[in-house]
Amino acid sequence: MRKLLITGGAGFIGANFISYILKNTNYEITNLDALTYAANLENVRKFEGSDRYHFVKCDIGNKKELELALTQKYYAIINFAAESHVDRSIANPYPFIHSNINGTLNLLEAVLAGKAYKMIQISTDEVYGSLKPNEPPFTEHSPLAPNNPYSASKAAADMLIRSYFKTHNLVLNITRSSNNFGPMQHNEKLIPKVITNCLNDEKIPLYGDGQDIRDWLYVEDHCRAIHLVLENGMPGEVYNIGGAQEKKNIEVIEMIFKKLGKEVVQILKVPDRKGHDRRYAIDSTKILNDLGWKPEVTFLDGLTRTCEWYCNKGNERK
Ligand code: NAD
């Protein structure tokens, strides 16, 4: 049985990926997570009885701690662990440098030391910066132009991956996905915030004019893409993973109101985020041509599943 080390598996995408892998493969998984405010062990509680699942609390930004935690060899490390919220990176960038840059470097050193055959860095479309309304979506050749400390830390990590591939010829990949949505996401992010505020009859905070555009990718489609990169990715390659579903933030909010049957929901306009990127869109042609991946879940279907999950979670608490 091959072994995977999943970092950040108590967070949103990592937990969904663990679920996907346990269901669709026979890999054994070690979930290594520092359990920051963004983690939720409830996301992975259901795997605790499985002999294919193990949890280790560890901060990847702490080299000694990581070395002590890496007691065995893995087929691959998949690095989801990161500080992931842009607003927090503006308020205090230091944890982003620690986890996103030092953490990635420590994992690369572990691969160099022979602790894993392969590593996949889970990066983001935000490293490419912002698009104007009529510009074509980002490809893997678009220049890196991060506009906030979060995306800058992710871009720096991507450059470290590139450098370890070029210098040491390690088996490495980078994936850059668009905005994910789905079950188990932290309430600080747009879609869960709107759903939970709606369910609790609270006002919905909206940045600026609501016209910012994001490309939405259902998390399960993302997990399937990462699995393909794990099995068939060419060493050193970057793969963009987009949902091809661009939506203005205000449209997303209105679609959620409709799904939840809310007619009158109050929107609270809040001052725009500093340096707010206007539009992200991503061209996934390469992963389609090379690995045969394309998104399968439409925005509406994904939104239905996501709303159902948050509604059920609310019901469980009652
Ligand atoms: P998240 O914030 O929900 O979860 C991050 C997890 O990483 C948490 O469980 C946290 O405890 C853990 N973590 C943070 N610092 C750590 C450290 N130093 N050591 C060990 N664990 C640590 O994030 P997410 O939304 O699941 O994102 C996962 C990855 O995907 C991130 O790298 C993010 O940059 C990338 N990404 C996210 C999106 C998105 O829309 N959510 C889009 C593109 C890329």
py3Dmol code that shows the C-alpha trace and the ligand (Angstrom):
import py3Dmol

protein = """\
ATOM      1  CA  MET A   1       0.000   0.000   0.000  1.00  0.00           C
ATOM      2  CA  ARG A   2       1.534   3.333  -1.033  1.00  0.00           C
ATOM      3  CA  LYS A   3       1.624   6.126   1.501  1.00  0.00           C
ATOM      4  CA  LEU A   4       0.736   9.788   1.080  1.00  0.00           C
ATOM      5  CA  LEU A   5       1.571  12.660   3.397  1.00  0.00           C
ATOM      6  CA  ILE A   6      -1.204  15.238   3.204  1.00  0.00           C
ATOM      7  CA  THR A   7      -0.344  18.514   4.908  1.00  0.00           C
ATOM      8  CA  GLY A   8      -3.188  20.820   5.965  1.00  0.00           C
ATOM      9  CA  GLY A   9      -5.682  17.965   5.817  1.00  0.00           C
ATOM     10  CA  ALA A  10      -7.835  19.395   8.597  1.00  0.00           C
ATOM     11  CA  GLY A  11      -8.622  22.416   6.411  1.00  0.00           C
ATOM     12  CA  PHE A  12     -11.151  22.761   3.615  1.00  0.00           C
ATOM     13  CA  ILE A  13      -9.550  21.333   0.457  1.00  0.00           C
ATOM     14  CA  GLY A  14      -7.202  18.959   2.311  1.00  0.00           C
ATOM     15  CA  ALA A  15     -10.114  17.293   4.147  1.00  0.00           C
ATOM     16  CA  ASN A  16     -12.069  16.943   0.907  1.00  0.00           C
ATOM     17  CA  PHE A  17      -8.974  15.470  -0.757  1.00  0.00           C
ATOM     18  CA  ILE A  18      -8.499  12.906   2.026  1.00  0.00           C
ATOM     19  CA  SER A  19     -12.118  11.897   1.658  1.00  0.00           C
ATOM     20  CA  TYR A  20     -11.701  11.585  -2.129  1.00  0.00           C
ATOM     21  CA  ILE A  21      -8.514   9.511  -1.865  1.00  0.00           C
ATOM     22  CA  LEU A  22      -9.827   7.144   0.816  1.00  0.00           C
ATOM     23  CA  LYS A  23     -12.927   6.546  -1.296  1.00  0.00           C
ATOM     24  CA  ASN A  24     -11.306   6.207  -4.730  1.00  0.00           C
ATOM     25  CA  THR A  25      -7.851   4.681  -4.161  1.00  0.00           C
ATOM     26  CA  ASN A  26      -6.079   2.332  -1.758  1.00  0.00           C
ATOM     27  CA  TYR A  27      -3.440   4.843  -0.573  1.00  0.00           C
ATOM     28  CA  GLU A  28      -2.683   5.063   3.121  1.00  0.00           C
ATOM     29  CA  ILE A  29      -2.769   8.654   4.384  1.00  0.00           C
ATOM     30  CA  THR A  30      -0.970  10.583   7.074  1.00  0.00           C
ATOM     31  CA  ASN A  31      -2.632  13.938   7.683  1.00  0.00           C
ATOM     32  CA  LEU A  32      -0.137  16.399   9.123  1.00  0.00           C
ATOM     33  CA  ASP A  33      -1.703  19.649  10.338  1.00  0.00           C
ATOM     34  CA  ALA A  34      -0.742  22.373  12.814  1.00  0.00           C
ATOM     35  CA  LEU A  35      -4.424  22.846  13.723  1.00  0.00           C
ATOM     36  CA  THR A  36      -4.512  26.618  13.274  1.00  0.00           C
ATOM     37  CA  TYR A  37      -7.773  28.571  13.637  1.00  0.00           C
ATOM     38  CA  ALA A  38      -8.634  27.429  10.057  1.00  0.00           C
ATOM     39  CA  ALA A  39      -8.519  23.718  10.887  1.00  0.00           C
ATOM     40  CA  ASN A  40     -11.560  21.743  11.899  1.00  0.00           C
ATOM     41  CA  LEU A  41     -10.910  18.220  13.147  1.00  0.00           C
ATOM     42  CA  GLU A  42     -14.619  17.478  12.710  1.00  0.00           C
ATOM     43  CA  ASN A  43     -13.851  17.513   8.959  1.00  0.00           C
ATOM     44  CA  VAL A  44     -11.739  14.372   9.354  1.00  0.00           C
ATOM     45  CA  ARG A  45     -13.323  12.759  12.436  1.00  0.00           C
ATOM     46  CA  LYS A  46     -15.088  10.167  10.295  1.00  0.00           C
ATOM     47  CA  PHE A  47     -11.749   8.733   9.089  1.00  0.00           C
ATOM     48  CA  GLU A  48     -10.353   8.115  12.585  1.00  0.00           C
ATOM     49  CA  GLY A  49     -11.418   4.463  12.690  1.00  0.00           C
ATOM     50  CA  SER A  50      -9.741   3.647   9.372  1.00  0.00           C
ATOM     51  CA  ASP A  51      -6.376   1.831   9.407  1.00  0.00           C
ATOM     52  CA  ARG A  52      -5.578   3.797   6.218  1.00  0.00           C
ATOM     53  CA  TYR A  53      -5.753   7.149   8.041  1.00  0.00           C
ATOM     54  CA  HIS A  54      -3.398   8.657  10.630  1.00  0.00           C
ATOM     55  CA  PHE A  55      -3.207  12.162  12.094  1.00  0.00           C
ATOM     56  CA  VAL A  56      -0.091  13.984  13.303  1.00  0.00           C
ATOM     57  CA  LYS A  57      -0.149  17.487  14.764  1.00  0.00           C
ATOM     58  CA  CYS A  58       2.845  19.351  13.332  1.00  0.00           C
ATOM     59  CA  ASP A  59       3.800  22.816  12.108  1.00  0.00           C
ATOM     60  CA  ILE A  60       5.534  22.516   8.715  1.00  0.00           C
ATOM     61  CA  GLY A  61       7.156  25.925   9.286  1.00  0.00           C
ATOM     62  CA  ASN A  62       9.146  24.425  12.170  1.00  0.00           C
ATOM     63  CA  LYS A  63      11.941  22.356  10.599  1.00  0.00           C
ATOM     64  CA  LYS A  64      12.817  20.379  13.753  1.00  0.00           C
ATOM     65  CA  GLU A  65       9.181  19.545  14.452  1.00  0.00           C
ATOM     66  CA  LEU A  66       8.704  18.413  10.857  1.00  0.00           C
ATOM     67  CA  GLU A  67      11.840  16.249  10.919  1.00  0.00           C
ATOM     68  CA  LEU A  68      10.604  14.524  14.094  1.00  0.00           C
ATOM     69  CA  ALA A  69       7.197  13.945  12.516  1.00  0.00           C
ATOM     70  CA  LEU A  70       8.605  12.354   9.351  1.00  0.00           C
ATOM     71  CA  THR A  71       9.263   8.906  10.759  1.00  0.00           C
ATOM     72  CA  GLN A  72       8.649   7.005   7.532  1.00  0.00           C
ATOM     73  CA  LYS A  73       9.001   7.388   3.767  1.00  0.00           C
ATOM     74  CA  TYR A  74       6.108   8.474   1.586  1.00  0.00           C
ATOM     75  CA  TYR A  75       5.323   8.005  -2.062  1.00  0.00           C
ATOM     76  CA  ALA A  76       4.257  11.660  -2.204  1.00  0.00           C
ATOM     77  CA  ILE A  77       3.728  14.768  -0.129  1.00  0.00           C
ATOM     78  CA  ILE A  78       0.763  16.906  -1.147  1.00  0.00           C
ATOM     79  CA  ASN A  79       1.081  20.302   0.445  1.00  0.00           C
ATOM     80  CA  PHE A  80      -2.245  21.949   1.236  1.00  0.00           C
ATOM     81  CA  ALA A  81      -0.983  23.501   4.488  1.00  0.00           C
ATOM     82  CA  ALA A  82      -1.051  27.266   4.292  1.00  0.00           C
ATOM     83  CA  GLU A  83      -2.409  30.435   5.753  1.00  0.00           C
ATOM     84  CA  SER A  84      -5.091  31.060   3.152  1.00  0.00           C
ATOM     85  CA  HIS A  85      -7.089  34.204   3.905  1.00  0.00           C
ATOM     86  CA  VAL A  86      -6.073  37.385   2.056  1.00  0.00           C
ATOM     87  CA  ASP A  87      -7.579  39.785   4.646  1.00  0.00           C
ATOM     88  CA  ARG A  88      -5.528  38.157   7.402  1.00  0.00           C
ATOM     89  CA  SER A  89      -2.377  38.446   5.285  1.00  0.00           C
ATOM     90  CA  ILE A  90      -2.946  42.195   5.008  1.00  0.00           C
ATOM     91  CA  ALA A  91      -3.484  42.534   8.760  1.00  0.00           C
ATOM     92  CA  ASN A  92      -0.483  40.348   9.695  1.00  0.00           C
ATOM     93  CA  PRO A  93       1.692  38.828   6.948  1.00  0.00           C
ATOM     94  CA  TYR A  94       4.168  37.041   9.243  1.00  0.00           C
ATOM     95  CA  PRO A  95       2.291  33.732   9.669  1.00  0.00           C
ATOM     96  CA  PHE A  96       2.029  33.610   5.863  1.00  0.00           C
ATOM     97  CA  ILE A  97       5.789  33.763   5.487  1.00  0.00           C
ATOM     98  CA  HIS A  98       6.203  31.122   8.186  1.00  0.00           C
ATOM     99  CA  SER A  99       3.703  28.566   6.879  1.00  0.00           C
ATOM    100  CA  ASN A 100       3.544  29.257   3.162  1.00  0.00           C
ATOM    101  CA  ILE A 101       7.207  29.940   2.425  1.00  0.00           C
ATOM    102  CA  ASN A 102       9.262  28.386   5.247  1.00  0.00           C
ATOM    103  CA  GLY A 103       6.815  25.479   5.433  1.00  0.00           C
ATOM    104  CA  THR A 104       7.195  24.726   1.723  1.00  0.00           C
ATOM    105  CA  LEU A 105      10.976  25.029   1.973  1.00  0.00           C
ATOM    106  CA  ASN A 106      11.045  22.557   4.884  1.00  0.00           C
ATOM    107  CA  LEU A 107       8.966  20.071   2.890  1.00  0.00           C
ATOM    108  CA  LEU A 108      11.292  20.443  -0.106  1.00  0.00           C
ATOM    109  CA  GLU A 109      14.268  19.752   2.147  1.00  0.00           C
ATOM    110  CA  ALA A 110      12.467  16.636   3.369  1.00  0.00           C
ATOM    111  CA  VAL A 111      11.978  15.452  -0.226  1.00  0.00           C
ATOM    112  CA  LEU A 112      15.648  16.209  -0.901  1.00  0.00           C
ATOM    113  CA  ALA A 113      16.557  14.095   2.144  1.00  0.00           C
ATOM    114  CA  GLY A 114      14.641  11.166   0.625  1.00  0.00           C
ATOM    115  CA  LYS A 115      11.500  11.322   2.794  1.00  0.00           C
ATOM    116  CA  ALA A 116       9.230  11.274  -0.269  1.00  0.00           C
ATOM    117  CA  TYR A 117       9.589  10.377  -3.928  1.00  0.00           C
ATOM    118  CA  LYS A 118       7.356  13.190  -5.126  1.00  0.00           C
ATOM    119  CA  MET A 119       5.716  16.433  -3.973  1.00  0.00           C
ATOM    120  CA  ILE A 120       2.748  18.410  -5.245  1.00  0.00           C
ATOM    121  CA  GLN A 121       2.451  22.035  -4.210  1.00  0.00           C
ATOM    122  CA  ILE A 122      -1.161  23.226  -4.046  1.00  0.00           C
ATOM    123  CA  SER A 123      -0.925  26.788  -5.277  1.00  0.00           C
ATOM    124  CA  THR A 124      -3.463  29.329  -6.461  1.00  0.00           C
ATOM    125  CA  ASP A 125      -4.489  31.417  -9.479  1.00  0.00           C
ATOM    126  CA  GLU A 126      -3.913  34.451  -7.251  1.00  0.00           C
ATOM    127  CA  VAL A 127      -0.175  34.236  -7.981  1.00  0.00           C
ATOM    128  CA  TYR A 128      -0.971  35.632 -11.459  1.00  0.00           C
ATOM    129  CA  GLY A 129      -2.550  38.805 -10.045  1.00  0.00           C
ATOM    130  CA  SER A 130      -5.658  40.439 -11.478  1.00  0.00           C
ATOM    131  CA  LEU A 131      -7.201  40.463 -14.988  1.00  0.00           C
ATOM    132  CA  LYS A 132      -8.926  43.309 -16.807  1.00  0.00           C
ATOM    133  CA  PRO A 133     -12.498  42.578 -18.048  1.00  0.00           C
ATOM    134  CA  ASN A 134     -11.507  41.642 -21.613  1.00  0.00           C
ATOM    135  CA  GLU A 135      -8.184  39.943 -20.971  1.00  0.00           C
ATOM    136  CA  PRO A 136      -7.929  36.200 -21.689  1.00  0.00           C
ATOM    137  CA  PRO A 137      -7.696  33.813 -18.705  1.00  0.00           C
ATOM    138  CA  PHE A 138      -4.308  33.079 -17.158  1.00  0.00           C
ATOM    139  CA  THR A 139      -2.251  30.265 -18.650  1.00  0.00           C
ATOM    140  CA  GLU A 140       0.737  28.541 -17.033  1.00  0.00           C
ATOM    141  CA  HIS A 141       2.904  31.013 -19.003  1.00  0.00           C
ATOM    142  CA  SER A 142       1.305  34.147 -17.554  1.00  0.00           C
ATOM    143  CA  PRO A 143       3.785  36.135 -15.484  1.00  0.00           C
ATOM    144  CA  LEU A 144       3.541  35.874 -11.712  1.00  0.00           C
ATOM    145  CA  ALA A 145       2.255  39.217 -10.400  1.00  0.00           C
ATOM    146  CA  PRO A 146       0.876  38.715  -6.881  1.00  0.00           C
ATOM    147  CA  ASN A 147      -0.914  41.716  -5.378  1.00  0.00           C
ATOM    148  CA  ASN A 148      -1.238  40.883  -1.672  1.00  0.00           C
ATOM    149  CA  PRO A 149       0.941  39.217   0.981  1.00  0.00           C
ATOM    150  CA  TYR A 150      -0.995  35.928   0.716  1.00  0.00           C
ATOM    151  CA  SER A 151      -0.515  35.584  -3.045  1.00  0.00           C
ATOM    152  CA  ALA A 152       3.075  36.848  -2.753  1.00  0.00           C
ATOM    153  CA  SER A 153       3.845  34.094  -0.226  1.00  0.00           C
ATOM    154  CA  LYS A 154       2.276  31.478  -2.519  1.00  0.00           C
ATOM    155  CA  ALA A 155       4.247  32.809  -5.513  1.00  0.00           C
ATOM    156  CA  ALA A 156       7.457  32.650  -3.454  1.00  0.00           C
ATOM    157  CA  ALA A 157       6.681  29.025  -2.576  1.00  0.00           C
ATOM    158  CA  ASP A 158       6.095  28.260  -6.266  1.00  0.00           C
ATOM    159  CA  MET A 159       9.510  29.730  -7.084  1.00  0.00           C
ATOM    160  CA  LEU A 160      11.104  27.518  -4.433  1.00  0.00           C
ATOM    161  CA  ILE A 161       9.449  24.481  -6.018  1.00  0.00           C
ATOM    162  CA  ARG A 162      10.753  25.528  -9.427  1.00  0.00           C
ATOM    163  CA  SER A 163      14.248  26.045  -8.044  1.00  0.00           C
ATOM    164  CA  TYR A 164      14.365  22.624  -6.350  1.00  0.00           C
ATOM    165  CA  PHE A 165      13.223  21.005  -9.591  1.00  0.00           C
ATOM    166  CA  LYS A 166      15.875  22.835 -11.628  1.00  0.00           C
ATOM    167  CA  THR A 167      18.667  22.504  -9.065  1.00  0.00           C
ATOM    168  CA  HIS A 168      18.057  19.049  -7.618  1.00  0.00           C
ATOM    169  CA  ASN A 169      15.925  17.411 -10.303  1.00  0.00           C
ATOM    170  CA  LEU A 170      13.302  16.388  -7.732  1.00  0.00           C
ATOM    171  CA  VAL A 171       9.922  15.026  -8.830  1.00  0.00           C
ATOM    172  CA  LEU A 172       7.746  18.085  -8.212  1.00  0.00           C
ATOM    173  CA  ASN A 173       4.528  19.596  -9.521  1.00  0.00           C
ATOM    174  CA  ILE A 174       2.610  22.791  -8.890  1.00  0.00           C
ATOM    175  CA  THR A 175      -1.161  23.073  -9.295  1.00  0.00           C
ATOM    176  CA  ARG A 176      -2.800  26.519  -9.477  1.00  0.00           C
ATOM    177  CA  SER A 177      -6.532  26.424  -9.004  1.00  0.00           C
ATOM    178  CA  SER A 178      -9.244  29.018  -9.031  1.00  0.00           C
ATOM    179  CA  ASN A 179     -11.619  29.726  -6.106  1.00  0.00           C
ATOM    180  CA  ASN A 180     -12.875  26.502  -4.583  1.00  0.00           C
ATOM    181  CA  PHE A 181     -16.260  26.001  -2.979  1.00  0.00           C
ATOM    182  CA  GLY A 182     -18.000  23.054  -1.375  1.00  0.00           C
ATOM    183  CA  PRO A 183     -18.537  21.395   1.999  1.00  0.00           C
ATOM    184  CA  MET A 184     -16.247  21.978   5.002  1.00  0.00           C
ATOM    185  CA  GLN A 185     -14.979  25.455   4.101  1.00  0.00           C
ATOM    186  CA  HIS A 186     -14.266  27.961   6.882  1.00  0.00           C
ATOM    187  CA  ASN A 187     -16.976  30.568   7.426  1.00  0.00           C
ATOM    188  CA  GLU A 188     -14.587  33.448   6.765  1.00  0.00           C
ATOM    189  CA  LYS A 189     -14.762  32.718   2.988  1.00  0.00           C
ATOM    190  CA  LEU A 190     -17.472  34.201   0.737  1.00  0.00           C
ATOM    191  CA  ILE A 191     -19.805  31.284  -0.018  1.00  0.00           C
ATOM    192  CA  PRO A 192     -19.946  29.723   3.483  1.00  0.00           C
ATOM    193  CA  LYS A 193     -20.257  33.181   5.026  1.00  0.00           C
ATOM    194  CA  VAL A 194     -23.220  34.083   2.824  1.00  0.00           C
ATOM    195  CA  ILE A 195     -24.906  30.710   3.425  1.00  0.00           C
ATOM    196  CA  THR A 196     -24.491  30.754   7.212  1.00  0.00           C
ATOM    197  CA  ASN A 197     -25.455  34.415   7.550  1.00  0.00           C
ATOM    198  CA  CYS A 198     -28.553  33.728   5.452  1.00  0.00           C
ATOM    199  CA  LEU A 199     -29.443  30.722   7.592  1.00  0.00           C
ATOM    200  CA  ASN A 200     -28.984  32.822  10.754  1.00  0.00           C
ATOM    201  CA  ASP A 201     -30.850  35.835   9.305  1.00  0.00           C
ATOM    202  CA  GLU A 202     -27.766  37.994   9.616  1.00  0.00           C
ATOM    203  CA  LYS A 203     -26.616  40.741   7.252  1.00  0.00           C
ATOM    204  CA  ILE A 204     -24.327  39.757   4.375  1.00  0.00           C
ATOM    205  CA  PRO A 205     -21.121  41.793   4.225  1.00  0.00           C
ATOM    206  CA  LEU A 206     -20.205  42.810   0.677  1.00  0.00           C
ATOM    207  CA  TYR A 207     -16.895  44.304  -0.360  1.00  0.00           C
ATOM    208  CA  GLY A 208     -16.968  47.392  -2.584  1.00  0.00           C
ATOM    209  CA  ASP A 209     -19.445  47.301  -5.472  1.00  0.00           C
ATOM    210  CA  GLY A 210     -19.813  43.494  -5.615  1.00  0.00           C
ATOM    211  CA  GLN A 211     -18.584  43.461  -9.214  1.00  0.00           C
ATOM    212  CA  ASP A 212     -15.354  41.523  -8.516  1.00  0.00           C
ATOM    213  CA  ILE A 213     -15.211  38.378 -10.600  1.00  0.00           C
ATOM    214  CA  ARG A 214     -14.001  34.956  -9.469  1.00  0.00           C
ATOM    215  CA  ASP A 215     -13.823  31.667 -11.349  1.00  0.00           C
ATOM    216  CA  TRP A 216     -15.498  28.989  -9.196  1.00  0.00           C
ATOM    217  CA  LEU A 217     -14.344  25.385  -9.001  1.00  0.00           C
ATOM    218  CA  TYR A 218     -16.244  22.726  -7.066  1.00  0.00           C
ATOM    219  CA  VAL A 219     -13.829  21.178  -4.567  1.00  0.00           C
ATOM    220  CA  GLU A 220     -14.438  17.582  -5.690  1.00  0.00           C
ATOM    221  CA  ASP A 221     -13.429  18.501  -9.260  1.00  0.00           C
ATOM    222  CA  HIS A 222     -10.255  20.018  -7.798  1.00  0.00           C
ATOM    223  CA  CYS A 223      -9.526  16.812  -5.845  1.00  0.00           C
ATOM    224  CA  ARG A 224      -9.929  14.723  -9.010  1.00  0.00           C
ATOM    225  CA  ALA A 225      -7.462  16.997 -10.826  1.00  0.00           C
ATOM    226  CA  ILE A 226      -4.874  16.713  -8.037  1.00  0.00           C
ATOM    227  CA  HIS A 227      -5.247  12.936  -8.084  1.00  0.00           C
ATOM    228  CA  LEU A 228      -4.512  12.930 -11.841  1.00  0.00           C
ATOM    229  CA  VAL A 229      -1.433  15.081 -11.284  1.00  0.00           C
ATOM    230  CA  LEU A 230      -0.340  12.670  -8.547  1.00  0.00           C
ATOM    231  CA  GLU A 231      -0.588   9.686 -10.888  1.00  0.00           C
ATOM    232  CA  ASN A 232       0.391  11.170 -14.238  1.00  0.00           C
ATOM    233  CA  GLY A 233       1.862  14.668 -13.782  1.00  0.00           C
ATOM    234  CA  MET A 234       5.125  15.281 -15.629  1.00  0.00           C
ATOM    235  CA  PRO A 235       7.946  16.255 -13.230  1.00  0.00           C
ATOM    236  CA  GLY A 236       8.520  20.006 -13.076  1.00  0.00           C
ATOM    237  CA  GLU A 237       5.192  20.896 -14.709  1.00  0.00           C
ATOM    238  CA  VAL A 238       2.676  23.473 -13.516  1.00  0.00           C
ATOM    239  CA  TYR A 239      -1.032  22.724 -14.060  1.00  0.00           C
ATOM    240  CA  ASN A 240      -3.776  25.353 -13.958  1.00  0.00           C
ATOM    241  CA  ILE A 241      -7.115  24.031 -12.670  1.00  0.00           C
ATOM    242  CA  GLY A 242     -10.131  26.255 -13.286  1.00  0.00           C
ATOM    243  CA  GLY A 243     -13.869  25.833 -13.065  1.00  0.00           C
ATOM    244  CA  ALA A 244     -14.545  27.922 -16.218  1.00  0.00           C
ATOM    245  CA  GLN A 245     -17.413  29.496 -14.266  1.00  0.00           C
ATOM    246  CA  GLU A 246     -16.766  33.204 -13.831  1.00  0.00           C
ATOM    247  CA  LYS A 247     -19.228  34.980 -11.566  1.00  0.00           C
ATOM    248  CA  LYS A 248     -19.474  38.420 -10.017  1.00  0.00           C
ATOM    249  CA  ASN A 249     -19.583  38.287  -6.211  1.00  0.00           C
ATOM    250  CA  ILE A 250     -23.021  39.921  -6.183  1.00  0.00           C
ATOM    251  CA  GLU A 251     -24.329  37.238  -8.591  1.00  0.00           C
ATOM    252  CA  VAL A 252     -23.028  34.506  -6.267  1.00  0.00           C
ATOM    253  CA  ILE A 253     -24.783  36.119  -3.308  1.00  0.00           C
ATOM    254  CA  GLU A 254     -28.065  36.431  -5.207  1.00  0.00           C
ATOM    255  CA  MET A 255     -27.895  32.791  -6.322  1.00  0.00           C
ATOM    256  CA  ILE A 256     -27.450  31.690  -2.704  1.00  0.00           C
ATOM    257  CA  PHE A 257     -30.434  33.817  -1.586  1.00  0.00           C
ATOM    258  CA  LYS A 258     -32.508  32.092  -4.255  1.00  0.00           C
ATOM    259  CA  LYS A 259     -31.304  28.583  -3.314  1.00  0.00           C
ATOM    260  CA  LEU A 260     -32.136  29.175   0.343  1.00  0.00           C
ATOM    261  CA  GLY A 261     -35.486  30.723  -0.504  1.00  0.00           C
ATOM    262  CA  LYS A 262     -34.640  34.056   1.126  1.00  0.00           C
ATOM    263  CA  GLU A 263     -36.487  36.950  -0.413  1.00  0.00           C
ATOM    264  CA  VAL A 264     -35.266  39.834   1.664  1.00  0.00           C
ATOM    265  CA  VAL A 265     -31.703  39.582   2.858  1.00  0.00           C
ATOM    266  CA  GLN A 266     -29.849  42.634   3.953  1.00  0.00           C
ATOM    267  CA  ILE A 267     -26.506  43.407   2.427  1.00  0.00           C
ATOM    268  CA  LEU A 268     -24.034  45.383   4.460  1.00  0.00           C
ATOM    269  CA  LYS A 269     -21.583  47.240   2.230  1.00  0.00           C
ATOM    270  CA  VAL A 270     -18.136  47.183   3.804  1.00  0.00           C
ATOM    271  CA  PRO A 271     -15.070  49.155   2.643  1.00  0.00           C
ATOM    272  CA  ASP A 272     -13.231  47.361  -0.146  1.00  0.00           C
ATOM    273  CA  ARG A 273     -10.208  45.192   0.664  1.00  0.00           C
ATOM    274  CA  LYS A 274      -6.945  47.047   0.038  1.00  0.00           C
ATOM    275  CA  GLY A 275      -5.464  46.112  -3.350  1.00  0.00           C
ATOM    276  CA  HIS A 276      -8.514  43.958  -4.120  1.00  0.00           C
ATOM    277  CA  ASP A 277      -7.984  41.912  -7.302  1.00  0.00           C
ATOM    278  CA  ARG A 278     -10.814  42.644  -9.753  1.00  0.00           C
ATOM    279  CA  ARG A 279     -10.956  39.478 -11.765  1.00  0.00           C
ATOM    280  CA  TYR A 280      -9.444  35.995 -11.815  1.00  0.00           C
ATOM    281  CA  ALA A 281      -9.961  33.518 -14.625  1.00  0.00           C
ATOM    282  CA  ILE A 282      -7.924  30.492 -15.479  1.00  0.00           C
ATOM    283  CA  ASP A 283      -7.240  28.561 -18.674  1.00  0.00           C
ATOM    284  CA  SER A 284      -7.213  24.798 -17.996  1.00  0.00           C
ATOM    285  CA  THR A 285      -6.353  23.683 -21.549  1.00  0.00           C
ATOM    286  CA  LYS A 286      -3.049  22.136 -20.500  1.00  0.00           C
ATOM    287  CA  ILE A 287      -4.469  19.766 -17.885  1.00  0.00           C
ATOM    288  CA  LEU A 288      -7.273  18.865 -20.326  1.00  0.00           C
ATOM    289  CA  ASN A 289      -4.806  18.037 -23.111  1.00  0.00           C
ATOM    290  CA  ASP A 290      -2.132  16.360 -20.966  1.00  0.00           C
ATOM    291  CA  LEU A 291      -4.173  14.576 -18.279  1.00  0.00           C
ATOM    292  CA  GLY A 292      -7.718  14.557 -19.643  1.00  0.00           C
ATOM    293  CA  TRP A 293      -9.231  16.634 -16.813  1.00  0.00           C
ATOM    294  CA  LYS A 294     -12.122  19.007 -17.080  1.00  0.00           C
ATOM    295  CA  PRO A 295     -14.577  20.257 -14.467  1.00  0.00           C
ATOM    296  CA  GLU A 296     -17.774  18.204 -14.183  1.00  0.00           C
ATOM    297  CA  VAL A 297     -19.827  19.931 -11.500  1.00  0.00           C
ATOM    298  CA  THR A 298     -21.693  23.058 -12.614  1.00  0.00           C
ATOM    299  CA  PHE A 299     -21.779  26.069 -10.343  1.00  0.00           C
ATOM    300  CA  LEU A 300     -25.496  25.574  -9.667  1.00  0.00           C
ATOM    301  CA  ASP A 301     -25.122  21.878  -8.821  1.00  0.00           C
ATOM    302  CA  GLY A 302     -22.127  22.568  -6.616  1.00  0.00           C
ATOM    303  CA  LEU A 303     -24.014  25.351  -4.881  1.00  0.00           C
ATOM    304  CA  THR A 304     -26.967  23.037  -4.200  1.00  0.00           C
ATOM    305  CA  ARG A 305     -24.636  20.435  -2.654  1.00  0.00           C
ATOM    306  CA  THR A 306     -22.831  23.108  -0.636  1.00  0.00           C
ATOM    307  CA  CYS A 307     -26.034  24.697   0.684  1.00  0.00           C
ATOM    308  CA  GLU A 308     -27.362  21.251   1.638  1.00  0.00           C
ATOM    309  CA  TRP A 309     -24.191  20.482   3.546  1.00  0.00           C
ATOM    310  CA  TYR A 310     -24.344  23.738   5.567  1.00  0.00           C
ATOM    311  CA  CYS A 311     -28.088  23.298   6.210  1.00  0.00           C
ATOM    312  CA  ASN A 312     -27.512  19.729   7.497  1.00  0.00           C
ATOM    313  CA  LYS A 313     -24.638  20.925   9.651  1.00  0.00           C
ATOM    314  CA  GLY A 314     -26.929  23.558  11.189  1.00  0.00           C
ATOM    315  CA  ASN A 315     -29.617  20.913  11.785  1.00  0.00           C
ATOM    316  CA  GLU A 316     -27.097  18.642  13.541  1.00  0.00           C
ATOM    317  CA  ARG A 317     -26.353  21.430  16.036  1.00  0.00           C
ATOM    318  CA  LYS A 318     -30.051  21.938  16.892  1.00  0.00           C
TER     319      LYS A 318
END
"""
ligand_1 = """\
44
NAD
P -7.676 26.300 4.845
O -7.298 27.618 5.420
O -9.099 25.850 4.904
O -6.817 25.133 5.530
C -5.446 25.236 5.715
C -5.018 24.114 6.647
O -3.581 24.200 6.770
C -5.583 24.232 8.065
O -6.052 22.965 8.503
C -4.396 24.679 8.895
O -4.425 24.224 10.241
C -3.224 24.073 8.132
N -1.970 24.805 8.345
C -1.758 26.140 8.240
N -0.464 26.422 8.528
C 0.124 25.244 8.827
C 1.447 24.877 9.188
N 2.403 25.792 9.362
N 1.722 23.571 9.389
C 0.759 22.621 9.224
N -0.510 22.913 8.905
C -0.817 24.208 8.699
O -7.153 26.326 3.348
P -7.801 25.693 2.037
O -8.820 26.622 1.523
O -8.134 24.286 2.289
O -6.550 25.773 1.052
C -5.621 24.688 0.960
C -4.535 25.075 -0.011
O -5.108 25.354 -1.289
C -3.764 26.332 0.387
O -2.428 26.128 0.105
C -4.339 27.424 -0.504
O -3.362 28.385 -0.795
C -4.694 26.631 -1.750
N -5.810 27.174 -2.525
C -7.026 27.408 -1.947
C -8.075 27.881 -2.730
C -9.454 28.098 -2.146
O -10.331 28.605 -2.843
N -9.707 27.734 -0.889
C -7.885 28.153 -4.086
C -6.621 27.905 -4.647
C -5.606 27.409 -3.853
"""
view = py3Dmol.view(width=600, height=400)
view.addModel(protein, "pdb")
view.setStyle({"model": 0}, {"cartoon": {"style": "trace"}})
view.addModel(ligand_1, "xyz")
view.setStyle({"model": 1}, {"stick": {}})
view.zoomTo()
view.show()
